[in-house]
Amino acid sequence: MLTHQSAPVPEFQLPGGGIDRGESAAQALHREVFEETGWAIARPRYLGAYRRFTFMPEYDRWAEKICTIWHARPVLRRGPPRESGHTAVWMSPEAALENLANAGDSCFLRDFLRHGAA
């Protein structure tokens, strides 16, 4: 499951975002997935992290982001995405590799598919 973000540039992404003050990384994962997809997840497993530099239009500046990648199972649709401009999209892993806008996300998915979900 990916999220499609309609603005500022339409693109498919892994659900994600920042960690709020007082939140753990796992708590942020659950919150962000729900906000961007409307789904609850179970059994999250940390896969790794990478660094990327991206323009953040809401702050009108370039920023370094540390992206942590998790594998989890969507288990319950709790409603529509709460975050405006986001839609949950189901596609095969192969289609996700073709459509993910971020090279770092694609790299993690490719590695995950090669080495299995063990």
Secondary structure, 3 states (H helix, E strand, C coil): CEEEECCCCCEEECCCCCCCCCCCHHHHHHHHHHHHHCEEEEEEEEEEEEEEEEEECCCCEEEEEEEEEEEEEEEEECCCCCCCCEEEECCCHHHHHHHECCHHHHHHHHHHHHHCCC
